[in-house]
């Protein structure tokens, strides 16, 4: 597939929004400062994704949602978020 459809974009926005909610509920108490920084970046990139989507710029919107989820995966891998769901996060 060579096209980013609205459906595909919304699927990944929902996946990331759901993962964000899980991460917010599973913060490693010893790494709260780092978690706040990551959660802020995730929220900003999600907002950017929705902004670009509203301009029908699906390429940049998709890039933003992927950056957003990448931040969550990084936090999960570093133990900042204590999560185990392999469908939502890149964890072992």
C-alpha positions in Angstrom: 0.0 0.0 0.0 1.4 3.4 -1.0 -1.3 5.6 0.6 -2.1 6.6 4.1 -5.8 6.4 4.4 -7.9 8.2 7.0 -8.9 4.8 8.4 -5.3 3.7 8.8 -4.4 7.0 10.4 -7.3 6.9 12.9 -6.4 3.2 13.7 -2.9 4.2 14.8 -4.1 7.3 16.6 -6.5 5.2 18.7 -3.8 2.6 19.3 -1.4 5.3 20.6 -4.2 7.0 22.6 -5.0 3.7 24.3 -1.3 3.0 25.0 -1.0 6.5 26.5 -3.8 5.8 28.9 -2.2 2.5 29.9 1.2 4.1 30.4 -0.2 6.9 32.5 -1.7 4.3 34.9 1.6 2.3 35.1 4.3 4.8 35.9 7.4 3.5 37.7 7.3 5.6 40.9 11.1 5.9 40.9 11.1 7.5 37.4 8.2 9.9 37.6 10.2 12.8 36.3 11.2 11.0 33.2 7.6 9.7 32.8 6.2 13.3 32.9 8.7 14.3 30.1 7.8 11.4 27.9 4.0 11.8 28.5 4.3 15.5 27.5 6.1 14.6 24.3 3.5 11.9 23.5 0.7 14.3 24.0 2.3 17.0 21.9 3.0 14.6 19.0 -0.6 13.3 19.2 -1.9 16.9 19.1 0.4 17.6 16.1 -1.0 14.4 14.4 -4.5 15.6 14.8 -3.6 19.1 13.6 -2.0 17.8 10.4 -5.0 15.5 9.9 -7.3 18.4 10.0 -5.3 20.0 7.2 -5.6 16.7 5.2 -1.8 16.2 5.5 -1.9 12.5 6.3 1.8 12.0 5.7 2.9 14.4 8.5 0.0 13.3 10.7 1.1 9.6 10.4 4.7 10.6 11.1 3.6 12.4 14.3 1.6 9.5 15.5 4.5 7.2 15.0 6.9 9.5 16.8 4.3 9.7 19.6 4.1 5.9 20.0 7.9 5.6 19.7 8.2 7.7 22.9 5.9 5.3 24.7 7.8 2.3 23.5 11.0 3.9 24.6 9.6 4.5 28.1 8.3 0.9 28.3 11.7 -0.5 27.2 13.5 1.7 29.8 11.2 0.6 32.6 9.7 4.0 33.0 6.3 2.5 32.3 5.7 -0.8 33.9 3.8 -2.5 31.1 3.8 -5.9 29.5 1.3 -5.7 26.7 3.1 -6.7 23.5 0.2 -5.5 21.4 0.5 -1.9 22.7 4.2 -1.6 23.4 7.5 -2.9 22.1 8.4 -4.9 25.2 10.0 -8.3 25.5 
